[in-house]
């Protein structure tokens, strides 16, 4: 591995079904150990309940408010708050309130950024849920 400096506003930008992501560190950068993704989204944006079979995630809210459900627990996170989402446990998130929210997503081990890249290449408009499920299934992620 080599050191890497990631300046503010830089990284690989993706729109993943409306989720605005900036890949800061990928499997290539960390020898597969973890990925680091900045998310910047408007109020109302969210991802429905899903389960990762292979990855643990940590969400660190940088600004705004994000409603998170992990397992049976519902919580609202504000700037500075973090939540750990272990693999195998359903979770979802949604930006709430009147302002945009930014969060840093850490994924252990790395690799889901490849799935996000595939999803970002789907045509604009309402998503083909069958195709989305097919892509996610390749990475052992399923919606519940």
Backbone as a ProteinNet text record, in pm:
[ID]
protein_1_A
[PRIMARY]
XXXXXXXXXXXXXXXXXXXXXXXXXXXXXXXXXXXXXXXXXXXXXXXXXXXXXXXXXXXXXXXXXXXXXXXXXXXXXXXXXXXXXXXXXXXXXXXXXXXXXXXXXXXXXXXXXXXXXXXXXXXXXXXXXXXXXXXXXXXXXXXX
[TERTIARY]
85.3	0	88.5	34.8	104.1	20.6	86.6	10.6	-71.7	-183.5	-268.8	-329	-316.8	-378.1	-504.6	-614.8	-742.3	-787.1	-780.8	-819.7	-971.8	-1020.2	-1163.3	-1213.1	-1328.2	-1386.9	-1332.8	-1242.2	-1187.3	-1233.4	-1220	-1260.1	-1341.7	-1378.5	-1455.4	-1604.3	-1670.8	-1810.8	-1904.5	-2006.7	-2107.5	-2245.5	-2344.9	-2483.8	-2539.8	-2563.6	-2607	-2755.6	-2839.5	-2985	-3029.2	-2964.7	-2997.7	-2908.6	-2830.7	-2736.6	-2608.1	-2579.6	-2459.5	-2338.9	-2248.3	-2131.8	-2002.5	-1902	-1765.9	-1677	-1621.8	-1532.2	-1399.2	-1365.9	-1241.3	-1127.4	-1156.3	-1059	-1130.6	-1065.5	-1125	-1037.1	-1082.5	-1006.5	-865.3	-852.5	-720	-626.1	-682	-599.9	-562.3	-647.5	-630.8	-600.1	-560.6	-533.1	-655	-773.9	-897.7	-947.7	-877.4	-914.9	-1043.6	-1059.1	-1178.2	-1195	-1317.7	-1351.2	-1402.2	-1381.4	-1428.9	-1503.9	-1633	-1720	-1791	-1778.8	-1851.5	-1986.9	-2092.9	-2227.6	-2280	-2339.4	-2394.5	-2532.8	-2636.4	-2771	-2871.6	-2976	-3084.9	-3183.6	-3263.6	-3368.2	-3458.9	-3496.7	-3583.8	-3509.7	-3381.3	-3304.5	-3278.4	-3290.8	-3264.4	-3250.5	-3209.3	-3193.3	-3281.5	-3364	-3454.8	-3378.3	-3450.1	-3384.4	-3315.9	-3192.7	-3112.2	-3014.2	-2955.9	-2861.6	-2737	-2621.2	-2492.6	-2450.6	-2418.6	-2371.2	-2221.2	-2147.6	-2001.1	-1936.8	-2009.8	-1946.2	-2008.9	-1924.3	-1967.2	-1954.6	-2041.3	-2036.2	-2038.9	-1972.2	-1979.1	-2021.2	-2131.5	-2176.2	-2137.3	-2069.7	-2031.7	-2095.3	-2196	-2265.9	-2179	-2157	-2073.2	-2157.2	-2278.2	-2369.6	-2510.1	-2609.1	-2748.1	-2794.2	-2909.8	-2969	-3004.7	-2973.2	-2999.6	-3072.5	-3187.4	-3261.2	-3209.2	-3171.2	-3115.4	-3198.7	-3218.5	-3277.2	-3174.3	-3133.7	-3042.2	-3109	-3141.9	-3219.3	-3355.3	-3390.7	-3518.9	-3504.7	-3384.8	-3361.2	-3364.3	-3446.8	-3458.2	-3388.6	-3302.7	-3234.6	-3212.9	-3198.4	-3164.7	-3023.2	-2941.6	-2802.1	-2784.4	-2705.9	-2670.9	-2519.4	-2471.8	-2328.6	-2246.3	-2148.6	-2060.2	-2101.8	-2227.7	-2275.9	-2230.7	-2215.7	-2175.9	-2264.5	-2272.2	-2343.6	-2270.8	-2265.2	-2202.9	-2313.5	-2304.7	-2401.9	-2329.8	-2341.9	-2273.5	-2335.8	-2254.4	-2304.6	-2413.7	-2508.1	-2615.2	-2734.2	-2724.9	-2835.3	-2897.6	-3029.8	-3094.4	-3075.2	-3056.1	-3044.4	-3090.1	-3124.2	-3165.3	-3132.4	-3136.7	-3113.5	-3194.3	-3220	-3293.2	-3253.1	-3226.1	-3195.9	-3327.5	-3329.7	-3450.4	-3420.8	-3525.5	-3509.4	-3510.2	-3463.7	-3469.4	-3336.6	-3227.9	-3097	-3035.8	-2943.4	-2869.5	-2791	-2757	-2674.9	-2552.2	-2443	-2319.5	-2280.3	-2230.8	-2184.8	-2063.8	-1976.7	-1865.1	-1898.5	-1898.6	-1931.1	-1802.4	-1774.1	-1659.6	-1713.8	-1655.9	-1702.6	-1586.2	-1609.9	-1506.8	-1556	-1489.7	-1378.6	-1426.7	-1332.2	-1361.7	-1426.2	-1477.9	-1528.8	-1664.9	-1748.9	-1882.6	-1880.1	-1768.8	-1761	-1773.4	-1736.5	-1752.5	-1901.7	-1978.6	-2123.8	-2184.1	-2139.9	-2192.1	-2162	-2045	-2008	-2105.6	-2133	-2228.2	-2366.8	-2413.5	-2545.7	-2552.2	-2442.3	-2441.1	-2451.4	-2423.6	-2429.1	-2567.8	-2662.6	-2798.7	-2859.9	-2953.9	-3015	-3087.8	-3093.6	-3165.7	-3314	-3384.7	-3527.7	-3556.9	-3683.1	-3717.5	-3633.4	-3575.8	-3485.9	-3560.3	-3493.1	-3539.6	-3502.6	-3600.3	-3571.8	-3519.3	-3560.3	-3508.6	-3358.9	-3318.7	-3177	-3096.4	-3153.6	-3086.5	-3063.5	-3166	-3152.4	-3049.8	-3045.7	-2948.5	-2805.6	-2781.6	-2647.6	-2610.9	-2700.4	-2672.4	-2649.8	-2725.2	-2711.3	-2573.1	-2508.2	-2370.3	-2275	-2310.9	-2224.8	-2282.8	-2375.8	-2436.5	-2504.6	-2569.2	-2651.9	-2795.1	-2887	-3027.5	-3116.1	-3225.9	-3324.8	-3425.2	-3471.3	-3564.7	-3692.1
-118.4	0	122.9	228.7	356.8	461.1	559.6	669.1	740.3	797.4	871.2	989.5	1105.9	1226.5	1254	1271	1298.9	1437	1531.5	1668.4	1682.2	1778.9	1808.6	1835.5	1780.1	1801.7	1710.1	1617.8	1526.2	1384	1300	1160.2	1123.5	997.6	945.6	962.7	1054.3	1086.8	991.3	944	853.9	900	875.6	888.3	746.6	691.3	552.2	552.3	547.6	548.1	667.5	781.9	904.5	933.3	835.7	853.4	911.4	1038.1	1105.7	1065	992.4	937.7	991.9	1001.1	1029.9	922.7	836.3	731.3	797.7	792.4	853.2	751.6	631.9	523	395.7	318.1	194.5	75.5	-42.1	-164.2	-153.8	-89.7	-74.4	6.6	105	192.5	127.9	35.8	-16.6	-166	-221.1	-364.6	-446.6	-395.3	-465.9	-457.6	-382.8	-378.8	-300.8	-184.1	-103	-4.4	47.2	154.7	272.4	392	513.6	595.1	623.1	689.3	805.8	923.8	1040.6	1044.5	1067.4	1077.9	1218.8	1280.2	1415.5	1413.1	1422.7	1402.9	1504.1	1525.3	1615.9	1549	1629.6	1573.6	1480.5	1371.4	1273.5	1158.2	1177.1	1068.8	961.7	836.7	727.4	596.2	496.4	361.1	269.3	185.8	98.2	-10.1	-78.7	-182.4	-287.6	-318.3	-415.9	-481.7	-591.7	-668.6	-695.3	-672.4	-710.7	-841.3	-940	-1066.4	-1063.8	-974.9	-977.8	-857.7	-746.7	-622.7	-566.6	-505.1	-420.2	-276.2	-187.4	-47	43.4	157.7	263.9	390.6	451.4	580	687.7	791.2	905.5	1028.3	1085.5	1201.2	1325.2	1397.2	1517.6	1644.4	1642.3	1756.2	1707.4	1784.3	1748.3	1641.2	1582.4	1478.5	1357	1240.5	1114.7	1021.6	971.5	872.4	735.1	656.2	523.4	419.3	308.3	191.4	79.4	22.7	-91.6	-198.7	-310.1	-412.2	-354.1	-354.4	-299.4	-159.9	-102.6	25.7	141.2	241.6	364.1	475.4	550.5	662.6	773.6	894.4	1009.1	1051.3	1060.4	1100.8	1243.3	1321.2	1457.6	1466.4	1582.7	1602.2	1553.1	1468.6	1412.7	1275.8	1236.2	1105.8	996.3	876.2	759.9	641.7	546.3	422.4	307.9	193.3	73.1	-20.9	-66.7	-159.9	-290.4	-390.3	-517.7	-594.5	-671.2	-757.4	-848.5	-880.1	-972.1	-908.3	-779.4	-711.9	-609.4	-616.3	-520.6	-376.8	-287.1	-145.2	-60.8	63.8	159.6	299.3	395.9	534.6	629.1	749.4	852.7	989.1	1083.5	1220.9	1286.6	1343.8	1409	1556.5	1632.4	1774	1855.1	1978.1	2073.3	2093.3	2040.9	2065	1937	1955.8	1842.3	1775.8	1651.2	1579.4	1522.1	1523.3	1459.5	1355.5	1242.9	1137.5	1069.6	1017.1	937	792.7	709.6	568.2	487.7	409.9	319.3	178	101	-34.5	-131.6	-236.1	-334.7	-474.4	-554.4	-518.5	-438.2	-393.4	-313.8	-399.3	-333.1	-402.4	-355.6	-306.3	-264.4	-146.2	-74.1	37.7	-10.9	-136.3	-193.5	-210.5	-254.8	-265.6	-127.5	-27.5	108.1	160.8	129	169.5	106.8	-22.4	-89.7	-26.8	-1.1	58.2	198.5	273	410.5	413.2	301.2	294.6	259.5	231.5	203.7	330.8	316.6	433.9	521.8	651.9	747.2	712.7	762.8	737.9	635.5	594.4	494.7	368.9	319	203.6	75.4	-7.5	-143.2	-227.5	-249.3	-315.7	-457.5	-523.9	-658.3	-651.5	-554.2	-537	-494.7	-404	-359.5	-478.8	-560.8	-679.2	-777.6	-791.6	-881.4	-834.6	-704.5	-649.5	-664.9	-624.6	-631.8	-776.3	-869.2	-1009.9	-1065	-1014	-1057.7	-1025.5	-925.2	-880.5	-920.4	-1017	-1066.6	-957.2	-865.2	-762.9	-789.6	-791.9	-814	-715.5	-678.2	-589.8	-673.6	-622.6	-696.8	-618
0	0	0	-56.6	-59.6	12.7	73.6	135	27.8	69.4	-24.2	49.4	-9	46.3	-33.9	36.8	-28.3	16.9	-71.4	-39.4	-40.2	35.7	38.8	-102.5	-135.3	-267.6	-375.4	-338.2	-438.2	-410.7	-509.3	-500.5	-622.5	-630.3	-744	-713.6	-785.4	-758.6	-831.8	-757.7	-812.4	-767.5	-853.1	-812	-815.6	-696.7	-684.1	-648.3	-751.6	-732.6	-648.3	-669.9	-597.1	-478.8	-433.5	-322.3	-379.5	-344.9	-395.6	-312.9	-375.4	-307.4	-368.7	-284.9	-329.6	-268	-353.4	-304.8	-268.9	-142	-93.2	-90.5	-39.7	-39.1	-82.5	-166.9	-217.9	-180.1	-218.8	-193.2	-250.6	-366.3	-428.5	-340.3	-266.6	-182	-49	0	136	139.9	26.4	17.3	60.3	26	54	197.2	281.8	423.5	449.2	385	406.3	291.6	280.6	187	268.2	216.2	281.7	177.9	205.6	108.9	176.7	117.2	165.2	95.3	172.4	117.2	142.8	40.5	50.4	-12.6	72.3	20.6	74.1	-6.5	27.4	122.1	193.1	278	197.3	259.9	195.4	130.8	98.8	37	141.5	99.1	190.7	116.8	189.4	136.6	220.8	154.7	230.4	307.5	398.8	479.6	392.5	430.4	357.8	453.9	408.1	489.3	407.2	467.5	409.7	475.9	397.1	453.6	479.2	410.1	416.5	485.3	499.9	544.4	671	752.3	863.6	814.8	868	827.4	949.9	935.9	1035.6	962	1007.4	954.4	1054.4	1005.7	1088.5	1024.2	1089	1033.6	1052.6	942.6	945.6	956.1	894.6	902.7	873.9	919.2	896.9	994.4	961.8	1047.2	962.6	1015.2	946.2	1041.6	996.2	1073.3	1032.9	1130.9	1105.4	1178.7	1112.2	1176.9	1162.6	1275.8	1277.1	1362.8	1298.6	1369	1402.3	1530	1575.1	1634.2	1629.8	1695.2	1595.6	1625.2	1545.6	1621.5	1552.4	1616.5	1514.7	1564.7	1479.7	1512.7	1408.6	1424.6	1373.7	1447.3	1409.7	1392.7	1350.5	1327.2	1446.2	1416.2	1517.6	1566.8	1543.4	1588	1491.5	1546.6	1467.5	1504.2	1411	1437.9	1369.5	1436.7	1383.1	1337.5	1214.1	1155.5	1124.3	1212.6	1188	1071.6	1005	897	950.3	860.3	896.5	966	1001.7	1070.3	975.2	952.4	862.6	911.6	816.7	850.2	731.5	762.8	660.3	710.4	620	659.7	571.4	627.7	555	609.6	518.7	558.4	599.4	720.2	770.2	799.6	823.5	852.2	724.5	735.3	624	552.6	607.3	545.5	489.7	396.6	341.9	455	432.9	530.7	460.9	533.5	487.4	591.1	541	630.1	566.6	650.8	604.5	636.8	534.4	547.2	537.3	639.8	640.2	625.6	532.6	504.8	523.9	604.4	637.1	603.6	520.9	434.5	313.7	234.3	115.5	7.1	-94.6	-212.6	-258.9	-166.6	-208.8	-304.2	-307	-401.4	-545.8	-572	-706.1	-736	-636.8	-652.9	-676.7	-598.9	-616	-756.3	-808	-944.3	-1045.2	-1030.2	-1119.9	-1111.7	-990.7	-973.4	-1032.6	-1025	-1077.8	-1230.1	-1294.2	-1440.5	-1493.9	-1404.6	-1449.1	-1509.3	-1603	-1665.9	-1563.7	-1593.6	-1508.8	-1509	-1409.8	-1399.9	-1293.2	-1283.9	-1182.1	-1199.8	-1089.3	-1101.7	-1138.2	-1215	-1245.9	-1124	-1035.6	-908.4	-926	-1032.3	-1058.8	-1089.5	-1170.2	-1205	-1081.4	-1001	-877.9	-785.9	-767.1	-680.6	-735.6	-867.7	-930.4	-904.1	-923.1	-899.4	-752.2	-662.1	-519.2	-474.9	-532.5	-496.9	-524.6	-629.8	-660.3	-547.3	-466	-356.1	-219	-221.2	-97.5	-15.4	-86.2	-22.8	-70.5	24.9	-12.2	61.7	-5	55.8	131.9	247.2	330.9	354.3
[MASK]
++++++++++++++++++++++++++++++++++++++++++++++++++++++++++++++++++++++++++++++++++++++++++++++++++++++++++++++++++++++++++++++++++++++++++++++++

